[in-house]
Amino acid sequence: MQDKRFYVIILITAILLLIPLIAMQFTEEINWTWFDFVVAAILLIGAGSLCSFFLTIFRKNKYRIPIIIIILILFVLIWAELAVGIFDT
């Protein structure tokens, strides 16, 4: 089950990364480098793997839902910081 879940995470990551790759072919407004794709892949796979890990550890939704929400909030904050620098660092 773990291998199947990890393959799904990899597949979803690849599909999500195809969006900016295809968009770069049609517009100059999206200009990602290979480093941007690597960082995005690490973030997406990391967030997906953490969610998968905690879903297997905790059986009750009482614990699952808050942990998944925290992981997703952290993912969005890191993504936004890397994209536009919301924390002025």
Contacts in CASP RR format, 6 or more apart in sequence:
PFRMAT RR
TARGET T0000
AUTHOR 0000-0000-0000
METHOD contacts of the structure
MODEL  1
MQDKRFYVIILITAILLLIPLIAMQFTEEINWTWFDFVVAAILLIGAGSL
CSFFLTIFRKNKYRIPIIIIILILFVLIWAELAVGIFDT
2 52 0 8 1.000
2 56 0 8 1.000
5 52 0 8 1.000
6 49 0 8 1.000
6 52 0 8 1.000
9 44 0 8 1.000
9 45 0 8 1.000
9 48 0 8 1.000
9 49 0 8 1.000
9 52 0 8 1.000
10 45 0 8 1.000
12 44 0 8 1.000
13 41 0 8 1.000
13 44 0 8 1.000
13 45 0 8 1.000
16 40 0 8 1.000
16 44 0 8 1.000
17 37 0 8 1.000
17 40 0 8 1.000
17 41 0 8 1.000
17 44 0 8 1.000
20 30 0 8 1.000
20 32 0 8 1.000
20 37 0 8 1.000
20 40 0 8 1.000
21 32 0 8 1.000
21 37 0 8 1.000
23 30 0 8 1.000
24 30 0 8 1.000
24 31 0 8 1.000
24 32 0 8 1.000
32 40 0 8 1.000
39 82 0 8 1.000
40 79 0 8 1.000
43 75 0 8 1.000
43 78 0 8 1.000
43 79 0 8 1.000
47 71 0 8 1.000
47 72 0 8 1.000
47 74 0 8 1.000
47 75 0 8 1.000
48 71 0 8 1.000
50 71 0 8 1.000
51 68 0 8 1.000
51 71 0 8 1.000
51 72 0 8 1.000
54 64 0 8 1.000
54 67 0 8 1.000
54 68 0 8 1.000
54 71 0 8 1.000
55 64 0 8 1.000
55 68 0 8 1.000
58 64 0 8 1.000
58 67 0 8 1.000
77 86 0 8 1.000
80 86 0 8 1.000
81 87 0 8 1.000
81 89 0 8 1.000
END
